[in-house]
Amino acid sequence: MAAKKDKKWIQKAIKKPGTLRKAAGVKAGEKIPAKKLTKLAKKKGVTGQRARLAKTLGKMRKKK
């Protein structure tokens, strides 16, 4: 039997909200610039993973 799909995987993927913003040096309430996010996504380790996930989630957002 196939495994049941988890509908709330995004909420579970983000363990520590705000850590990517802190690593980027951006103040609370401000957006991380696209160039800075791309640079962080090339890094190895957890910071790079968080940046890549942020880029992926940005693509998933519905546009009006």
PQR file of N, CA, C, O and H, with PARSE charges and radii, in Angstrom:
ATOM      1  N   MET A   1       0.837  -1.191   0.000 -0.4000 1.5000
ATOM      2  CA  MET A   1       0.000   0.000   0.000 -0.0000 2.0000
ATOM      3  C   MET A   1       0.880   1.253   0.000  0.5500 1.7000
ATOM      4  O   MET A   1       1.874   1.324   0.722 -0.5500 1.4000
ATOM      5  N   ALA A   2       0.513   2.210  -0.794 -0.4000 1.5000
ATOM      6  CA  ALA A   2       1.300   3.442  -0.910 -0.0000 2.0000
ATOM      7  C   ALA A   2       1.188   4.276   0.364  0.5500 1.7000
ATOM      8  O   ALA A   2       0.167   4.260   1.052 -0.5500 1.4000
ATOM      9  H   ALA A   2      -0.295   2.153  -1.381  0.4000 1.0000
ATOM     10  N   ALA A   3       2.251   4.994   0.654 -0.4000 1.5000
ATOM     11  CA  ALA A   3       2.261   5.854   1.837 -0.0000 2.0000
ATOM     12  C   ALA A   3       1.295   7.026   1.646  0.5500 1.7000
ATOM     13  O   ALA A   3       1.150   7.556   0.545 -0.5500 1.4000
ATOM     14  H   ALA A   3       3.080   5.007   0.095  0.4000 1.0000
ATOM     15  N   LYS A   4       0.651   7.411   2.724 -0.4000 1.5000
ATOM     16  CA  LYS A   4      -0.300   8.517   2.662 -0.0000 2.0000
ATOM     17  C   LYS A   4       0.465   9.830   2.483  0.5500 1.7000
ATOM     18  O   LYS A   4       1.432  10.099   3.196 -0.5500 1.4000
ATOM     19  H   LYS A   4       0.769   6.980   3.619  0.4000 1.0000
ATOM     20  N   LYS A   5       0.019  10.638   1.527 -0.4000 1.5000
ATOM     21  CA  LYS A   5       0.691  11.917   1.257 -0.0000 2.0000
ATOM     22  C   LYS A   5       0.413  12.897   2.388  0.5500 1.7000
ATOM     23  O   LYS A   5      -0.712  13.011   2.875 -0.5500 1.4000
ATOM     24  H   LYS A   5      -0.766  10.419   0.948  0.4000 1.0000
ATOM     25  N   ASP A   6       1.460  13.596   2.791 -0.4000 1.5000
ATOM     26  CA  ASP A   6       1.327  14.596   3.836 -0.0000 2.0000
ATOM     27  C   ASP A   6       0.972  15.926   3.184  0.5500 1.7000
ATOM     28  O   ASP A   6       1.746  16.458   2.389 -0.5500 1.4000
ATOM     29  H   ASP A   6       2.374  13.504   2.395  0.4000 1.0000
ATOM     30  N   LYS A   7      -0.189  16.457   3.518 -0.4000 1.5000
ATOM     31  CA  LYS A   7      -0.653  17.684   2.890 -0.0000 2.0000
ATOM     32  C   LYS A   7       0.005  18.936   3.466  0.5500 1.7000
ATOM     33  O   LYS A   7       0.004  19.981   2.816 -0.5500 1.4000
ATOM     34  H   LYS A   7      -0.818  16.025   4.164  0.4000 1.0000
ATOM     35  N   LYS A   8       0.565  18.850   4.667 -0.4000 1.5000
ATOM     36  CA  LYS A   8       1.163  20.023   5.308 -0.0000 2.0000
ATOM     37  C   LYS A   8       2.679  19.876   5.409  0.5500 1.7000
ATOM     38  O   LYS A   8       3.264  20.160   6.455 -0.5500 1.4000
ATOM     39  H   LYS A   8       0.566  18.001   5.195  0.4000 1.0000
ATOM     40  N   TRP A   9       3.314  19.434   4.325 -0.4000 1.5000
ATOM     41  CA  TRP A   9       4.761  19.216   4.359 -0.0000 2.0000
ATOM     42  C   TRP A   9       5.536  20.518   4.469  0.5500 1.7000
ATOM     43  O   TRP A   9       6.635  20.533   5.024 -0.5500 1.4000
ATOM     44  H   TRP A   9       2.839  19.203   3.476  0.4000 1.0000
ATOM     45  N   ILE A  10       4.994  21.601   3.959 -0.4000 1.5000
ATOM     46  CA  ILE A  10       5.702  22.878   4.004 -0.0000 2.0000
ATOM     47  C   ILE A  10       5.839  23.358   5.445  0.5500 1.7000
ATOM     48  O   ILE A  10       6.911  23.807   5.851 -0.5500 1.4000
ATOM     49  H   ILE A  10       4.101  21.590   3.509  0.4000 1.0000
ATOM     50  N   GLN A  11       4.760  23.263   6.218 -0.4000 1.5000
ATOM     51  CA  GLN A  11       4.800  23.700   7.609 -0.0000 2.0000
ATOM     52  C   GLN A  11       5.808  22.877   8.400  0.5500 1.7000
ATOM     53  O   GLN A  11       6.468  23.405   9.296 -0.5500 1.4000
ATOM     54  H   GLN A  11       3.889  22.898   5.888  0.4000 1.0000
ATOM     55  N   LYS A  12       5.935  21.595   8.083 -0.4000 1.5000
ATOM     56  CA  LYS A  12       6.872  20.726   8.792 -0.0000 2.0000
ATOM     57  C   LYS A  12       8.304  20.916   8.297  0.5500 1.7000
ATOM     58  O   LYS A  12       9.250  20.612   9.024 -0.5500 1.4000
ATOM     59  H   LYS A  12       5.399  21.166   7.356  0.4000 1.0000
ATOM     60  N   ALA A  13       8.477  21.413   7.074 -0.4000 1.5000
ATOM     61  CA  ALA A  13       9.816  21.608   6.514 -0.0000 2.0000
ATOM     62  C   ALA A  13      10.509  22.814   7.139  0.5500 1.7000
ATOM     63  O   ALA A  13      11.737  22.856   7.214 -0.5500 1.4000
ATOM     64  H   ALA A  13       7.709  21.660   6.484  0.4000 1.0000
ATOM     65  N   ILE A  14       9.738  23.781   7.581 -0.4000 1.5000
ATOM     66  CA  ILE A  14      10.300  25.000   8.165 -0.0000 2.0000
ATOM     67  C   ILE A  14      10.332  24.832   9.678  0.5500 1.7000
ATOM     68  O   ILE A  14       9.347  25.093  10.369 -0.5500 1.4000
ATOM     69  H   ILE A  14       8.741  23.748   7.520  0.4000 1.0000
ATOM     70  N   LYS A  15      11.485  24.391  10.182 -0.4000 1.5000
ATOM     71  CA  LYS A  15      11.630  24.106  11.606 -0.0000 2.0000
ATOM     72  C   LYS A  15      11.901  25.367  12.428  0.5500 1.7000
ATOM     73  O   LYS A  15      11.387  25.518  13.537 -0.5500 1.4000
ATOM     74  H   LYS A  15      12.285  24.180   9.621  0.4000 1.0000
ATOM     75  N   LYS A  16      12.709  26.268  11.875 -0.4000 1.5000
ATOM     76  CA  LYS A  16      13.114  27.472  12.616 -0.0000 2.0000
ATOM     77  C   LYS A  16      12.836  28.713  11.774  0.5500 1.7000
ATOM     78  O   LYS A  16      13.721  29.185  11.060 -0.5500 1.4000
ATOM     79  H   LYS A  16      13.127  26.146  10.974  0.4000 1.0000
ATOM     80  N   PRO A  17      11.618  29.248  11.848 -0.5600 1.5000
ATOM     81  CA  PRO A  17      11.288  30.438  11.064  0.2800 2.0000
ATOM     82  C   PRO A  17      12.177  31.629  11.454  0.5500 1.7000
ATOM     83  O   PRO A  17      12.404  31.876  12.638 -0.5500 1.4000
ATOM     84  N   GLY A  18      12.670  32.355  10.465 -0.4000 1.5000
ATOM     85  CA  GLY A  18      13.467  33.544  10.722 -0.0000 2.0000
ATOM     86  C   GLY A  18      14.964  33.327  10.680  0.5500 1.7000
ATOM     87  O   GLY A  18      15.716  34.302  10.651 -0.5500 1.4000
ATOM     88  H   GLY A  18      12.486  32.155   9.503  0.4000 1.0000
ATOM     89  N   THR A  19      15.433  32.077  10.673 -0.4000 1.5000
ATOM     90  CA  THR A  19      16.877  31.842  10.685 -0.0000 2.0000
ATOM     91  C   THR A  19      17.531  32.208   9.354  0.5500 1.7000
ATOM     92  O   THR A  19      18.666  32.683   9.339 -0.5500 1.4000
ATOM     93  H   THR A  19      14.823  31.285  10.696  0.4000 1.0000
ATOM     94  N   LEU A  20      16.844  31.997   8.255 -0.4000 1.5000
ATOM     95  CA  LEU A  20      17.401  32.373   6.951 -0.0000 2.0000
ATOM     96  C   LEU A  20      17.528  33.896   6.867  0.5500 1.7000
ATOM     97  O   LEU A  20      18.521  34.414   6.357 -0.5500 1.4000
ATOM     98  H   LEU A  20      15.921  31.611   8.268  0.4000 1.0000
ATOM     99  N   ARG A  21      16.532  34.597   7.364 -0.4000 1.5000
ATOM    100  CA  ARG A  21      16.560  36.051   7.361 -0.0000 2.0000
ATOM    101  C   ARG A  21      17.714  36.564   8.215  0.5500 1.7000
ATOM    102  O   ARG A  21      18.390  37.520   7.833 -0.5500 1.4000
ATOM    103  H   ARG A  21      15.725  34.176   7.778  0.4000 1.0000
ATOM    104  N   LYS A  22      17.943  35.942   9.360 -0.4000 1.5000
ATOM    105  CA  LYS A  22      19.050  36.340  10.230 -0.0000 2.0000
ATOM    106  C   LYS A  22      20.392  36.073   9.554  0.5500 1.7000
ATOM    107  O   LYS A  22      21.308  36.891   9.645 -0.5500 1.4000
ATOM    108  H   LYS A  22      17.394  35.166   9.670  0.4000 1.0000
ATOM    109  N   ALA A  23      20.510  34.924   8.872 -0.4000 1.5000
ATOM    110  CA  ALA A  23      21.753  34.576   8.178 -0.0000 2.0000
ATOM    111  C   ALA A  23      22.025  35.551   7.030  0.5500 1.7000
ATOM    112  O   ALA A  23      23.177  35.846   6.712 -0.5500 1.4000
ATOM    113  H   ALA A  23      19.766  34.260   8.799  0.4000 1.0000
ATOM    114  N   ALA A  24      20.944  36.048   6.414 -0.4000 1.5000
ATOM    115  CA  ALA A  24      21.090  36.990   5.306 -0.0000 2.0000
ATOM    116  C   ALA A  24      21.380  38.406   5.803  0.5500 1.7000
ATOM    117  O   ALA A  24      21.795  39.264   5.023 -0.5500 1.4000
ATOM    118  H   ALA A  24      20.008  35.808   6.673  0.4000 1.0000
ATOM    119  N   GLY A  25      21.164  38.653   7.087 -0.4000 1.5000
ATOM    120  CA  GLY A  25      21.409  39.981   7.646 -0.0000 2.0000
ATOM    121  C   GLY A  25      20.324  40.977   7.293  0.5500 1.7000
ATOM    122  O   GLY A  25      20.590  42.167   7.123 -0.5500 1.4000
ATOM    123  H   GLY A  25      20.827  37.956   7.720  0.4000 1.0000
ATOM    124  N   VAL A  26      19.099  40.485   7.185 -0.4000 1.5000
ATOM    125  CA  VAL A  26      17.969  41.332   6.835 -0.0000 2.0000
ATOM    126  C   VAL A  26      17.118  41.539   8.082  0.5500 1.7000
ATOM    127  O   VAL A  26      16.891  40.602   8.847 -0.5500 1.4000
ATOM    128  H   VAL A  26      18.883  39.518   7.323  0.4000 1.0000
ATOM    129  N   LYS A  27      16.650  42.763   8.285 -0.4000 1.5000
ATOM    130  CA  LYS A  27      15.835  43.073   9.455 -0.0000 2.0000
ATOM    131  C   LYS A  27      14.466  42.401   9.372  0.5500 1.7000
ATOM    132  O   LYS A  27      13.980  42.093   8.284 -0.5500 1.4000
ATOM    133  H   LYS A  27      16.834  43.524   7.664  0.4000 1.0000
ATOM    134  N   ALA A  28      13.859  42.180  10.524 -0.4000 1.5000
ATOM    135  CA  ALA A  28      12.535  41.557  10.595 -0.0000 2.0000
ATOM    136  C   ALA A  28      11.514  42.413   9.854  0.5500 1.7000
ATOM    137  O   ALA A  28      11.516  43.638   9.973 -0.5500 1.4000
ATOM    138  H   ALA A  28      14.254  42.430  11.408  0.4000 1.0000
ATOM    139  N   GLY A  29      10.648  41.764   9.094 -0.4000 1.5000
ATOM    140  CA  GLY A  29       9.612  42.473   8.353 -0.0000 2.0000
ATOM    141  C   GLY A  29      10.013  42.872   6.949  0.5500 1.7000
ATOM    142  O   GLY A  29       9.164  43.287   6.160 -0.5500 1.4000
ATOM    143  H   GLY A  29      10.647  40.769   8.997  0.4000 1.0000
ATOM    144  N   GLU A  30      11.304  42.752   6.617 -0.4000 1.5000
ATOM    145  CA  GLU A  30      11.770  43.093   5.273 -0.0000 2.0000
ATOM    146  C   GLU A  30      11.966  41.820   4.458  0.5500 1.7000
ATOM    147  O   GLU A  30      12.185  40.744   5.012 -0.5500 1.4000
ATOM    148  H   GLU A  30      11.994  42.415   7.258  0.4000 1.0000
ATOM    149  N   LYS A  31      11.885  41.954   3.141 -0.4000 1.5000
ATOM    150  CA  LYS A  31      12.097  40.810   2.254 -0.0000 2.0000
ATOM    151  C   LYS A  31      13.595  40.637   1.986  0.5500 1.7000
ATOM    152  O   LYS A  31      14.357  41.603   1.989 -0.5500 1.4000
ATOM    153  H   LYS A  31      11.707  42.829   2.690  0.4000 1.0000
ATOM    154  N   ILE A  32      13.994  39.394   1.757 -0.4000 1.5000
ATOM    155  CA  ILE A  32      15.386  39.102   1.392 -0.0000 2.0000
ATOM    156  C   ILE A  32      15.529  39.391  -0.104  0.5500 1.7000
ATOM    157  O   ILE A  32      14.768  38.840  -0.900 -0.5500 1.4000
ATOM    158  H   ILE A  32      13.375  38.608   1.754  0.4000 1.0000
ATOM    159  N   PRO A  33      16.473  40.231  -0.507 -0.5600 1.5000
ATOM    160  CA  PRO A  33      16.657  40.525  -1.934  0.2800 2.0000
ATOM    161  C   PRO A  33      16.979  39.260  -2.734  0.5500 1.7000
ATOM    162  O   PRO A  33      17.634  38.348  -2.229 -0.5500 1.4000
ATOM    163  N   ALA A  34      16.516  39.212  -3.977 -0.4000 1.5000
ATOM    164  CA  ALA A  34      16.685  38.037  -4.824 -0.0000 2.0000
ATOM    165  C   ALA A  34      18.159  37.690  -5.040  0.5500 1.7000
ATOM    166  O   ALA A  34      18.523  36.514  -5.039 -0.5500 1.4000
ATOM    167  H   ALA A  34      15.984  39.953  -4.388  0.4000 1.0000
ATOM    168  N   LYS A  35      19.006  38.700  -5.226 -0.4000 1.5000
ATOM    169  CA  LYS A  35      20.436  38.442  -5.442 -0.0000 2.0000
ATOM    170  C   LYS A  35      21.061  37.792  -4.220  0.5500 1.7000
ATOM    171  O   LYS A  35      21.867  36.870  -4.346 -0.5500 1.4000
ATOM    172  H   LYS A  35      18.710  39.656  -5.227  0.4000 1.0000
ATOM    173  N   LYS A  36      20.691  38.271  -3.035 -0.4000 1.5000
ATOM    174  CA  LYS A  36      21.238  37.731  -1.799 -0.0000 2.0000
ATOM    175  C   LYS A  36      20.757  36.296  -1.587  0.5500 1.7000
ATOM    176  O   LYS A  36      21.516  35.447  -1.120 -0.5500 1.4000
ATOM    177  H   LYS A  36      20.036  39.020  -2.932  0.4000 1.0000
ATOM    178  N   LEU A  37      19.488  36.028  -1.933 -0.4000 1.5000
ATOM    179  CA  LEU A  37      18.919  34.689  -1.796 -0.0000 2.0000
ATOM    180  C   LEU A  37      19.617  33.712  -2.737  0.5500 1.7000
ATOM    181  O   LEU A  37      19.884  32.572  -2.357 -0.5500 1.4000
ATOM    182  H   LEU A  37      18.871  36.718  -2.313  0.4000 1.0000
ATOM    183  N   THR A  38      19.912  34.143  -3.952 -0.4000 1.5000
ATOM    184  CA  THR A  38      20.613  33.305  -4.923 -0.0000 2.0000
ATOM    185  C   THR A  38      22.026  32.988  -4.434  0.5500 1.7000
ATOM    186  O   THR A  38      22.493  31.857  -4.573 -0.5500 1.4000
ATOM    187  H   THR A  38      19.694  35.069  -4.261  0.4000 1.0000
ATOM    188  N   LYS A  39      22.696  33.973  -3.870 -0.4000 1.5000
ATOM    189  CA  LYS A  39      24.048  33.772  -3.345 -0.0000 2.0000
ATOM    190  C   LYS A  39      24.034  32.782  -2.182  0.5500 1.7000
ATOM    191  O   LYS A  39      24.908  31.920  -2.089 -0.5500 1.4000
ATOM    192  H   LYS A  39      22.316  34.891  -3.757  0.4000 1.0000
ATOM    193  N   LEU A  40      23.042  32.903  -1.293 -0.4000 1.5000
ATOM    194  CA  LEU A  40      22.923  31.985  -0.163 -0.0000 2.0000
ATOM    195  C   LEU A  40      22.579  30.569  -0.621  0.5500 1.7000
ATOM    196  O   LEU A  40      23.000  29.597   0.007 -0.5500 1.4000
ATOM    197  H   LEU A  40      22.332  33.603  -1.368  0.4000 1.0000
ATOM    198  N   ALA A  41      21.816  30.444  -1.709 -0.4000 1.5000
ATOM    199  CA  ALA A  41      21.402  29.131  -2.210 -0.0000 2.0000
ATOM    200  C   ALA A  41      22.589  28.324  -2.729  0.5500 1.7000
ATOM    201  O   ALA A  41      22.516  27.097  -2.800 -0.5500 1.4000
ATOM    202  H   ALA A  41      21.474  31.233  -2.219  0.4000 1.0000
ATOM    203  N   LYS A  42      23.672  28.990  -3.090 -0.4000 1.5000
ATOM    204  CA  LYS A  42      24.854  28.289  -3.596 -0.0000 2.0000
ATOM    205  C   LYS A  42      25.719  27.730  -2.475  0.5500 1.7000
ATOM    206  O   LYS A  42      26.615  26.922  -2.720 -0.5500 1.4000
ATOM    207  H   LYS A  42      23.732  29.987  -3.033  0.4000 1.0000
ATOM    208  N   LYS A  43      25.448  28.165  -1.229 -0.4000 1.5000
ATOM    209  CA  LYS A  43      26.221  27.689  -0.085 -0.0000 2.0000
ATOM    210  C   LYS A  43      25.887  26.234   0.236  0.5500 1.7000
ATOM    211  O   LYS A  43      24.807  25.736  -0.080 -0.5500 1.4000
ATOM    212  H   LYS A  43      24.720  28.821  -1.030  0.4000 1.0000
ATOM    213  N   LYS A  44      26.851  25.572   0.873 -0.4000 1.5000
ATOM    214  CA  LYS A  44      26.608  24.222   1.356 -0.0000 2.0000
ATOM    215  C   LYS A  44      26.043  24.311   2.764  0.5500 1.7000
ATOM    216  O   LYS A  44      26.150  25.348   3.418 -0.5500 1.4000
ATOM    217  H   LYS A  44      27.729  25.977   1.129  0.4000 1.0000
ATOM    218  N   GLY A  45      25.452  23.239   3.220 -0.4000 1.5000
ATOM    219  CA  GLY A  45      24.963  23.187   4.586 -0.0000 2.0000
ATOM    220  C   GLY A  45      23.516  23.625   4.729  0.5500 1.7000
ATOM    221  O   GLY A  45      22.781  23.750   3.749 -0.5500 1.4000
ATOM    222  H   GLY A  45      25.365  22.397   2.689  0.4000 1.0000
ATOM    223  N   VAL A  46      23.133  23.851   5.956 -0.4000 1.5000
ATOM    224  CA  VAL A  46      21.739  24.141   6.285 -0.0000 2.0000
ATOM    225  C   VAL A  46      21.286  25.480   5.711  0.5500 1.7000
ATOM    226  O   VAL A  46      20.148  25.600   5.256 -0.5500 1.4000
ATOM    227  H   VAL A  46      23.729  23.750   6.752  0.4000 1.0000
ATOM    228  N   THR A  47      22.157  26.486   5.723 -0.4000 1.5000
ATOM    229  CA  THR A  47      21.781  27.799   5.190 -0.0000 2.0000
ATOM    230  C   THR A  47      21.462  27.701   3.707  0.5500 1.7000
ATOM    231  O   THR A  47      20.497  28.306   3.240 -0.5500 1.4000
ATOM    232  H   THR A  47      23.081  26.388   6.092  0.4000 1.0000
ATOM    233  N   GLY A  48      22.256  26.948   2.966 -0.4000 1.5000
ATOM    234  CA  GLY A  48      22.003  26.744   1.538 -0.0000 2.0000
ATOM    235  C   GLY A  48      20.692  26.018   1.306  0.5500 1.7000
ATOM    236  O   GLY A  48      19.945  26.353   0.387 -0.5500 1.4000
ATOM    237  H   GLY A  48      23.039  26.456   3.345  0.4000 1.0000
ATOM    238  N   GLN A  49      20.411  25.029   2.132 -0.4000 1.5000
ATOM    239  CA  GLN A  49      19.155  24.279   2.008 -0.0000 2.0000
ATOM    240  C   GLN A  49      17.961  25.197   2.251  0.5500 1.7000
ATOM    241  O   GLN A  49      16.965  25.144   1.530 -0.5500 1.4000
ATOM    242  H   GLN A  49      21.018  24.756   2.879  0.4000 1.0000
ATOM    243  N   ARG A  50      18.075  26.033   3.270 -0.4000 1.5000
ATOM    244  CA  ARG A  50      16.976  26.949   3.591 -0.0000 2.0000
ATOM    245  C   ARG A  50      16.742  27.937   2.448  0.5500 1.7000
ATOM    246  O   ARG A  50      15.598  28.245   2.111 -0.5500 1.4000
ATOM    247  H   ARG A  50      18.884  26.076   3.856  0.4000 1.0000
ATOM    248  N   ALA A  51      17.823  28.429   1.860 -0.4000 1.5000
ATOM    249  CA  ALA A  51      17.701  29.388   0.757 -0.0000 2.0000
ATOM    250  C   ALA A  51      17.082  28.723  -0.471  0.5500 1.7000
ATOM    251  O   ALA A  51      16.246  29.321  -1.149 -0.5500 1.4000
ATOM    252  H   ALA A  51      18.752  28.179   2.134  0.4000 1.0000
ATOM    253  N   ARG A  52      17.491  27.488  -0.756 -0.4000 1.5000
ATOM    254  CA  ARG A  52      16.915  26.775  -1.899 -0.0000 2.0000
ATOM    255  C   ARG A  52      15.430  26.496  -1.680  0.5500 1.7000
ATOM    256  O   ARG A  52      14.636  26.594  -2.615 -0.5500 1.4000
ATOM    257  H   ARG A  52      18.170  27.002  -0.205  0.4000 1.0000
ATOM    258  N   LEU A  53      15.054  26.150  -0.457 -0.4000 1.5000
ATOM    259  CA  LEU A  53      13.640  25.922  -0.151 -0.0000 2.0000
ATOM    260  C   LEU A  53      12.855  27.223  -0.303  0.5500 1.7000
ATOM    261  O   LEU A  53      11.737  27.218  -0.819 -0.5500 1.4000
ATOM    262  H   LEU A  53      15.699  26.070   0.303  0.4000 1.0000
ATOM    263  N   ALA A  54      13.429  28.324   0.140 -0.4000 1.5000
ATOM    264  CA  ALA A  54      12.757  29.625   0.018 -0.0000 2.0000
ATOM    265  C   ALA A  54      12.518  29.977  -1.451  0.5500 1.7000
ATOM    266  O   ALA A  54      11.456  30.492  -1.801 -0.5500 1.4000
ATOM    267  H   ALA A  54      14.337  28.329   0.560  0.4000 1.0000
ATOM    268  N   LYS A  55      13.497  29.703  -2.303 -0.4000 1.5000
ATOM    269  CA  LYS A  55      13.331  29.971  -3.732 -0.0000 2.0000
ATOM    270  C   LYS A  55      12.237  29.092  -4.323  0.5500 1.7000
ATOM    271  O   LYS A  55      11.435  29.555  -5.134 -0.5500 1.4000
ATOM    272  H   LYS A  55      14.359  29.285  -2.019  0.4000 1.0000
ATOM    273  N   THR A  56      12.202  27.823  -3.917 -0.4000 1.5000
ATOM    274  CA  THR A  56      11.193  26.892  -4.408 -0.0000 2.0000
ATOM    275  C   THR A  56       9.791  27.325  -3.966  0.5500 1.7000
ATOM    276  O   THR A  56       8.849  27.320  -4.759 -0.5500 1.4000
ATOM    277  H   THR A  56      12.854  27.447  -3.258  0.4000 1.0000
ATOM    278  N   LEU A  57       9.669  27.696  -2.700 -0.4000 1.5000
ATOM    279  CA  LEU A  57       8.360  28.114  -2.187 -0.0000 2.0000
ATOM    280  C   LEU A  57       7.910  29.412  -2.844  0.5500 1.7000
ATOM    281  O   LEU A  57       6.711  29.631  -3.015 -0.5500 1.4000
ATOM    282  H   LEU A  57      10.434  27.700  -2.055  0.4000 1.0000
ATOM    283  N   GLY A  58       8.844  30.268  -3.211 -0.4000 1.5000
ATOM    284  CA  GLY A  58       8.498  31.507  -3.914 -0.0000 2.0000
ATOM    285  C   GLY A  58       7.901  31.238  -5.281  0.5500 1.7000
ATOM    286  O   GLY A  58       7.050  31.993  -5.752 -0.5500 1.4000
ATOM    287  H   GLY A  58       9.818  30.090  -3.071  0.4000 1.0000
ATOM    288  N   LYS A  59       8.341  30.170  -5.916 -0.4000 1.5000
ATOM    289  CA  LYS A  59       7.802  29.790  -7.231 -0.0000 2.0000
ATOM    290  C   LYS A  59       6.407  29.197  -7.113  0.5500 1.7000
ATOM    291  O   LYS A  59       5.616  29.266  -8.053 -0.5500 1.4000
ATOM    292  H   LYS A  59       9.032  29.557  -5.533  0.4000 1.0000
ATOM    293  N   MET A  60       6.107  28.615  -5.958 -0.4000 1.5000
ATOM    294  CA  MET A  60       4.828  27.935  -5.762 -0.0000 2.0000
ATOM    295  C   MET A  60       3.680  28.903  -5.480  0.5500 1.7000
ATOM    296  O   MET A  60       2.512  28.549  -5.639 -0.5500 1.4000
ATOM    297  H   MET A  60       6.750  28.560  -5.194  0.4000 1.0000
ATOM    298  N   ARG A  61       4.008  30.109  -5.066 -0.4000 1.5000
ATOM    299  CA  ARG A  61       2.976  31.072  -4.684 -0.0000 2.0000
ATOM    300  C   ARG A  61       2.079  31.400  -5.877  0.5500 1.7000
ATOM    301  O   ARG A  61       2.564  31.619  -6.987 -0.5500 1.4000
ATOM    302  H   ARG A  61       4.956  30.398  -4.936  0.4000 1.0000
ATOM    303  N   LYS A  62       0.795  31.429  -5.643 -0.4000 1.5000
ATOM    304  CA  LYS A  62      -0.155  31.759  -6.700 -0.0000 2.0000
ATOM    305  C   LYS A  62      -0.080  33.244  -6.997  0.5500 1.7000
ATOM    306  O   LYS A  62      -0.018  34.067  -6.083 -0.5500 1.4000
ATOM    307  H   LYS A  62       0.401  31.251  -4.741  0.4000 1.0000
ATOM    308  N   LYS A  63      -0.087  33.580  -8.261 -0.4000 1.5000
ATOM    309  CA  LYS A  63      -0.019  34.978  -8.667 -0.0000 2.0000
ATOM    310  C   LYS A  63      -1.370  35.403  -9.219  0.5500 1.7000
ATOM    311  O   LYS A  63      -2.031  34.645  -9.929 -0.5500 1.4000
ATOM    312  H   LYS A  63      -0.137  32.912  -9.003  0.4000 1.0000
ATOM    313  N   LYS A  64      -1.770  36.612  -8.888 -0.4000 1.5000
ATOM    314  CA  LYS A  64      -3.079  37.107  -9.330 -0.0000 2.0000
ATOM    315  C   LYS A  64      -2.975  37.797 -10.653  0.5500 1.7000
ATOM    316  O   LYS A  64      -3.980  38.277 -11.178 -0.5500 1.4000
ATOM    317  H   LYS A  64      -1.234  37.228  -8.311  0.4000 1.0000
TER
END
